[in-house]
Amino acid sequence: MTRLSVNINKIATIRNARGGNIPDVVKAAVDCERFGAQGITVHPRPDERHIRYQDVLDLRPVVKTEFNIEGYPSRKFLDLVTRIKPEQVTLVPDPPDAITSNAGWNTLKHKDLLTDVIAELKAHGIRTSLFIEPEADMIRGAAAVGTDRVELYTEPYAAQYSANREKAVEPFAEAAEVASQAGLGVNAGHDLSLTNLTFFAEKVPHLLEVSIGHALISDALYYGLQNTIQMYLRCLENARNQ
């Protein structure tokens, strides 16, 4: 079954709004795993407006499933991840002031940068994934720079889902096939939710992992964190059983 990695950035956003340590990001990660999450995702940004670099250091000893760290490959970011060696690093092309990740890599334009960065991460035994749009040329370019996986940027799918879900998912299903043929693992994330996750996971082949944060943490305000994680896991189980 496709694995669920919970992005806990929004937990840190709430904490940072008041200072102090409520809610506790480390406890939240431990609880997410205890409630069934199969991975923890964080995205430390240069301004540390949600997850801080110290959070990443504090989380490393307690995350027992898969630790996935997202970020732009600045020297500071690379020094952090090569120090703590998470199971996976997902590279994103965000500028420093981006509110959220809203575009995938141009793997042809940035071939030299990505080749060097991925080689450095692999030298430390870290699996790599590139945040990417569902375009065949970009996916083949990802394979050429040596990454292990791609993470399909799913905001366009989520935006079009209610109007025509079959049309919305088609490019992602095709992209996943291209990735698989190129020898790449397939992850996905951005605006996946209880509404659209089951259909996506049912229709997109070779899907190894989804990373979900904003919708899941928002749902947890109503349903509770434990129940919400189980609801997302049931979405993935239902997709497998179709």
Contacts in CASP RR format, 6 or more apart in sequence:
PFRMAT RR
TARGET T0000
AUTHOR 0000-0000-0000
METHOD contacts of the structure
MODEL  1
MTRLSVNINKIATIRNARGGNIPDVVKAAVDCERFGAQGITVHPRPDERH
IRYQDVLDLRPVVKTEFNIEGYPSRKFLDLVTRIKPEQVTLVPDPPDAIT
SNAGWNTLKHKDLLTDVIAELKAHGIRTSLFIEPEADMIRGAAAVGTDRV
ELYTEPYAAQYSANREKAVEPFAEAAEVASQAGLGVNAGHDLSLTNLTFF
AEKVPHLLEVSIGHALISDALYYGLQNTIQMYLRCLENARNQ
1 236 0 8 1.000
1 237 0 8 1.000
1 240 0 8 1.000
2 201 0 8 1.000
2 207 0 8 1.000
2 208 0 8 1.000
2 209 0 8 1.000
2 210 0 8 1.000
2 236 0 8 1.000
2 239 0 8 1.000
2 240 0 8 1.000
3 38 0 8 1.000
3 39 0 8 1.000
3 66 0 8 1.000
3 208 0 8 1.000
3 209 0 8 1.000
3 210 0 8 1.000
4 36 0 8 1.000
4 37 0 8 1.000
4 38 0 8 1.000
4 39 0 8 1.000
4 209 0 8 1.000
4 210 0 8 1.000
4 212 0 8 1.000
4 229 0 8 1.000
4 232 0 8 1.000
4 233 0 8 1.000
4 236 0 8 1.000
5 37 0 8 1.000
5 38 0 8 1.000
5 39 0 8 1.000
5 40 0 8 1.000
5 41 0 8 1.000
5 66 0 8 1.000
5 68 0 8 1.000
5 209 0 8 1.000
5 210 0 8 1.000
5 211 0 8 1.000
5 212 0 8 1.000
6 32 0 8 1.000
6 37 0 8 1.000
6 39 0 8 1.000
6 40 0 8 1.000
6 41 0 8 1.000
6 211 0 8 1.000
6 212 0 8 1.000
6 213 0 8 1.000
6 216 0 8 1.000
6 229 0 8 1.000
7 41 0 8 1.000
7 42 0 8 1.000
7 43 0 8 1.000
7 211 0 8 1.000
7 212 0 8 1.000
7 213 0 8 1.000
7 214 0 8 1.000
7 216 0 8 1.000
7 217 0 8 1.000
8 25 0 8 1.000
8 28 0 8 1.000
8 29 0 8 1.000
8 32 0 8 1.000
8 40 0 8 1.000
8 41 0 8 1.000
8 42 0 8 1.000
8 51 0 8 1.000
8 213 0 8 1.000
8 217 0 8 1.000
9 41 0 8 1.000
9 42 0 8 1.000
9 43 0 8 1.000
9 50 0 8 1.000
9 51 0 8 1.000
9 213 0 8 1.000
10 50 0 8 1.000
10 213 0 8 1.000
10 214 0 8 1.000
10 217 0 8 1.000
10 218 0 8 1.000
11 23 0 8 1.000
11 25 0 8 1.000
11 28 0 8 1.000
11 217 0 8 1.000
12 25 0 8 1.000
12 42 0 8 1.000
12 50 0 8 1.000
12 51 0 8 1.000
12 52 0 8 1.000
12 55 0 8 1.000
13 49 0 8 1.000
13 50 0 8 1.000
14 23 0 8 1.000
15 21 0 8 1.000
15 22 0 8 1.000
15 23 0 8 1.000
15 24 0 8 1.000
15 25 0 8 1.000
16 49 0 8 1.000
16 50 0 8 1.000
25 51 0 8 1.000
25 55 0 8 1.000
25 58 0 8 1.000
25 59 0 8 1.000
26 55 0 8 1.000
26 58 0 8 1.000
26 59 0 8 1.000
26 62 0 8 1.000
28 225 0 8 1.000
29 40 0 8 1.000
29 59 0 8 1.000
29 62 0 8 1.000
29 63 0 8 1.000
30 62 0 8 1.000
31 225 0 8 1.000
31 226 0 8 1.000
32 39 0 8 1.000
32 40 0 8 1.000
32 225 0 8 1.000
32 229 0 8 1.000
33 39 0 8 1.000
33 40 0 8 1.000
33 63 0 8 1.000
33 64 0 8 1.000
33 65 0 8 1.000
35 225 0 8 1.000
35 226 0 8 1.000
35 229 0 8 1.000
35 230 0 8 1.000
36 229 0 8 1.000
36 230 0 8 1.000
36 233 0 8 1.000
37 65 0 8 1.000
37 229 0 8 1.000
38 65 0 8 1.000
38 66 0 8 1.000
38 209 0 8 1.000
39 63 0 8 1.000
39 65 0 8 1.000
39 66 0 8 1.000
39 67 0 8 1.000
39 68 0 8 1.000
40 59 0 8 1.000
40 63 0 8 1.000
40 65 0 8 1.000
40 66 0 8 1.000
40 67 0 8 1.000
40 68 0 8 1.000
41 68 0 8 1.000
41 69 0 8 1.000
41 70 0 8 1.000
41 90 0 8 1.000
41 211 0 8 1.000
41 213 0 8 1.000
42 51 0 8 1.000
42 55 0 8 1.000
42 56 0 8 1.000
42 59 0 8 1.000
42 68 0 8 1.000
42 69 0 8 1.000
42 70 0 8 1.000
43 50 0 8 1.000
43 51 0 8 1.000
43 69 0 8 1.000
43 70 0 8 1.000
43 71 0 8 1.000
43 92 0 8 1.000
43 101 0 8 1.000
44 51 0 8 1.000
44 52 0 8 1.000
44 53 0 8 1.000
44 55 0 8 1.000
44 56 0 8 1.000
44 69 0 8 1.000
44 71 0 8 1.000
44 77 0 8 1.000
44 80 0 8 1.000
45 51 0 8 1.000
45 71 0 8 1.000
45 94 0 8 1.000
45 96 0 8 1.000
45 98 0 8 1.000
46 74 0 8 1.000
46 76 0 8 1.000
46 96 0 8 1.000
47 96 0 8 1.000
47 97 0 8 1.000
53 76 0 8 1.000
53 80 0 8 1.000
56 69 0 8 1.000
56 80 0 8 1.000
56 84 0 8 1.000
57 80 0 8 1.000
57 84 0 8 1.000
59 67 0 8 1.000
60 67 0 8 1.000
60 84 0 8 1.000
60 86 0 8 1.000
66 87 0 8 1.000
66 88 0 8 1.000
66 209 0 8 1.000
67 86 0 8 1.000
67 87 0 8 1.000
67 88 0 8 1.000
68 86 0 8 1.000
68 87 0 8 1.000
68 88 0 8 1.000
68 89 0 8 1.000
68 90 0 8 1.000
68 129 0 8 1.000
68 211 0 8 1.000
69 80 0 8 1.000
69 81 0 8 1.000
69 86 0 8 1.000
69 88 0 8 1.000
69 89 0 8 1.000
69 90 0 8 1.000
70 89 0 8 1.000
70 90 0 8 1.000
70 91 0 8 1.000
70 92 0 8 1.000
70 101 0 8 1.000
70 131 0 8 1.000
70 211 0 8 1.000
71 77 0 8 1.000
71 89 0 8 1.000
71 90 0 8 1.000
71 91 0 8 1.000
71 92 0 8 1.000
71 94 0 8 1.000
72 91 0 8 1.000
72 92 0 8 1.000
72 93 0 8 1.000
72 94 0 8 1.000
72 95 0 8 1.000
72 96 0 8 1.000
73 91 0 8 1.000
73 113 0 8 1.000
73 117 0 8 1.000
78 117 0 8 1.000
78 120 0 8 1.000
78 121 0 8 1.000
81 89 0 8 1.000
81 121 0 8 1.000
81 124 0 8 1.000
81 126 0 8 1.000
82 120 0 8 1.000
82 121 0 8 1.000
82 124 0 8 1.000
82 126 0 8 1.000
85 124 0 8 1.000
85 125 0 8 1.000
85 126 0 8 1.000
86 126 0 8 1.000
87 126 0 8 1.000
87 127 0 8 1.000
88 126 0 8 1.000
88 127 0 8 1.000
88 128 0 8 1.000
88 129 0 8 1.000
88 149 0 8 1.000
89 121 0 8 1.000
89 126 0 8 1.000
89 127 0 8 1.000
89 128 0 8 1.000
89 129 0 8 1.000
90 128 0 8 1.000
90 129 0 8 1.000
90 130 0 8 1.000
90 131 0 8 1.000
90 151 0 8 1.000
90 187 0 8 1.000
90 211 0 8 1.000
91 105 0 8 1.000
91 114 0 8 1.000
91 117 0 8 1.000
91 118 0 8 1.000
91 128 0 8 1.000
91 129 0 8 1.000
91 130 0 8 1.000
91 131 0 8 1.000
91 147 0 8 1.000
92 101 0 8 1.000
92 104 0 8 1.000
92 105 0 8 1.000
92 131 0 8 1.000
93 103 0 8 1.000
93 104 0 8 1.000
93 105 0 8 1.000
93 106 0 8 1.000
93 110 0 8 1.000
93 131 0 8 1.000
94 101 0 8 1.000
100 190 0 8 1.000
100 214 0 8 1.000
101 131 0 8 1.000
101 153 0 8 1.000
101 190 0 8 1.000
102 155 0 8 1.000
103 133 0 8 1.000
103 153 0 8 1.000
104 130 0 8 1.000
104 131 0 8 1.000
104 132 0 8 1.000
104 133 0 8 1.000
104 138 0 8 1.000
104 153 0 8 1.000
105 114 0 8 1.000
105 130 0 8 1.000
105 131 0 8 1.000
105 132 0 8 1.000
105 138 0 8 1.000
105 142 0 8 1.000
106 138 0 8 1.000
107 114 0 8 1.000
107 130 0 8 1.000
107 132 0 8 1.000
107 138 0 8 1.000
107 139 0 8 1.000
107 141 0 8 1.000
107 142 0 8 1.000
107 144 0 8 1.000
107 145 0 8 1.000
108 137 0 8 1.000
108 138 0 8 1.000
108 141 0 8 1.000
111 141 0 8 1.000
111 144 0 8 1.000
111 145 0 8 1.000
114 130 0 8 1.000
114 142 0 8 1.000
114 145 0 8 1.000
114 147 0 8 1.000
115 145 0 8 1.000
115 146 0 8 1.000
118 128 0 8 1.000
118 145 0 8 1.000
118 146 0 8 1.000
118 147 0 8 1.000
119 146 0 8 1.000
121 128 0 8 1.000
122 128 0 8 1.000
122 146 0 8 1.000
127 148 0 8 1.000
127 149 0 8 1.000
128 146 0 8 1.000
128 147 0 8 1.000
128 148 0 8 1.000
128 149 0 8 1.000
129 147 0 8 1.000
129 148 0 8 1.000
129 149 0 8 1.000
129 150 0 8 1.000
129 151 0 8 1.000
129 187 0 8 1.000
130 142 0 8 1.000
130 145 0 8 1.000
130 147 0 8 1.000
130 149 0 8 1.000
130 150 0 8 1.000
130 151 0 8 1.000
131 150 0 8 1.000
131 151 0 8 1.000
131 153 0 8 1.000
132 138 0 8 1.000
132 139 0 8 1.000
132 142 0 8 1.000
132 150 0 8 1.000
132 151 0 8 1.000
132 152 0 8 1.000
132 153 0 8 1.000
133 152 0 8 1.000
133 153 0 8 1.000
133 156 0 8 1.000
134 152 0 8 1.000
134 153 0 8 1.000
134 156 0 8 1.000
134 171 0 8 1.000
134 172 0 8 1.000
134 174 0 8 1.000
134 175 0 8 1.000
135 175 0 8 1.000
136 174 0 8 1.000
136 175 0 8 1.000
136 178 0 8 1.000
139 150 0 8 1.000
139 175 0 8 1.000
139 178 0 8 1.000
139 179 0 8 1.000
139 182 0 8 1.000
139 184 0 8 1.000
140 178 0 8 1.000
140 182 0 8 1.000
142 150 0 8 1.000
142 179 0 8 1.000
142 182 0 8 1.000
142 184 0 8 1.000
143 179 0 8 1.000
143 182 0 8 1.000
143 183 0 8 1.000
143 184 0 8 1.000
147 184 0 8 1.000
148 184 0 8 1.000
148 185 0 8 1.000
149 184 0 8 1.000
149 185 0 8 1.000
149 186 0 8 1.000
149 187 0 8 1.000
149 208 0 8 1.000
150 179 0 8 1.000
150 184 0 8 1.000
150 185 0 8 1.000
150 186 0 8 1.000
150 187 0 8 1.000
151 187 0 8 1.000
151 188 0 8 1.000
151 189 0 8 1.000
151 211 0 8 1.000
152 172 0 8 1.000
152 175 0 8 1.000
152 176 0 8 1.000
152 186 0 8 1.000
152 187 0 8 1.000
152 188 0 8 1.000
152 189 0 8 1.000
152 204 0 8 1.000
153 189 0 8 1.000
153 190 0 8 1.000
154 172 0 8 1.000
154 188 0 8 1.000
154 189 0 8 1.000
154 190 0 8 1.000
154 191 0 8 1.000
154 192 0 8 1.000
154 200 0 8 1.000
155 190 0 8 1.000
155 191 0 8 1.000
156 168 0 8 1.000
156 171 0 8 1.000
157 168 0 8 1.000
157 169 0 8 1.000
157 172 0 8 1.000
157 191 0 8 1.000
157 196 0 8 1.000
157 200 0 8 1.000
158 190 0 8 1.000
158 191 0 8 1.000
158 192 0 8 1.000
158 193 0 8 1.000
158 196 0 8 1.000
159 168 0 8 1.000
159 191 0 8 1.000
160 167 0 8 1.000
160 168 0 8 1.000
161 168 0 8 1.000
161 195 0 8 1.000
161 196 0 8 1.000
161 199 0 8 1.000
165 196 0 8 1.000
165 199 0 8 1.000
169 199 0 8 1.000
169 200 0 8 1.000
169 203 0 8 1.000
169 204 0 8 1.000
172 188 0 8 1.000
172 200 0 8 1.000
172 203 0 8 1.000
172 204 0 8 1.000
173 203 0 8 1.000
173 204 0 8 1.000
173 205 0 8 1.000
176 186 0 8 1.000
176 204 0 8 1.000
176 205 0 8 1.000
176 206 0 8 1.000
176 207 0 8 1.000
177 205 0 8 1.000
177 206 0 8 1.000
179 185 0 8 1.000
179 186 0 8 1.000
179 206 0 8 1.000
180 186 0 8 1.000
180 205 0 8 1.000
180 206 0 8 1.000
185 206 0 8 1.000
185 208 0 8 1.000
186 204 0 8 1.000
186 205 0 8 1.000
186 206 0 8 1.000
186 207 0 8 1.000
186 208 0 8 1.000
187 207 0 8 1.000
187 208 0 8 1.000
187 209 0 8 1.000
187 210 0 8 1.000
187 211 0 8 1.000
188 200 0 8 1.000
188 204 0 8 1.000
188 207 0 8 1.000
188 209 0 8 1.000
188 210 0 8 1.000
188 211 0 8 1.000
189 210 0 8 1.000
189 211 0 8 1.000
189 212 0 8 1.000
191 214 0 8 1.000
191 215 0 8 1.000
192 200 0 8 1.000
192 210 0 8 1.000
192 212 0 8 1.000
192 215 0 8 1.000
193 212 0 8 1.000
193 215 0 8 1.000
193 219 0 8 1.000
194 215 0 8 1.000
194 219 0 8 1.000
194 231 0 8 1.000
194 232 0 8 1.000
194 235 0 8 1.000
197 210 0 8 1.000
197 212 0 8 1.000
197 232 0 8 1.000
197 235 0 8 1.000
197 236 0 8 1.000
197 239 0 8 1.000
198 235 0 8 1.000
198 236 0 8 1.000
198 238 0 8 1.000
198 239 0 8 1.000
199 239 0 8 1.000
200 207 0 8 1.000
200 210 0 8 1.000
200 239 0 8 1.000
201 207 0 8 1.000
201 210 0 8 1.000
201 235 0 8 1.000
201 236 0 8 1.000
201 239 0 8 1.000
201 240 0 8 1.000
202 238 0 8 1.000
202 239 0 8 1.000
202 242 0 8 1.000
210 236 0 8 1.000
212 232 0 8 1.000
216 228 0 8 1.000
216 229 0 8 1.000
216 232 0 8 1.000
219 228 0 8 1.000
219 231 0 8 1.000
220 228 0 8 1.000
223 231 0 8 1.000
END
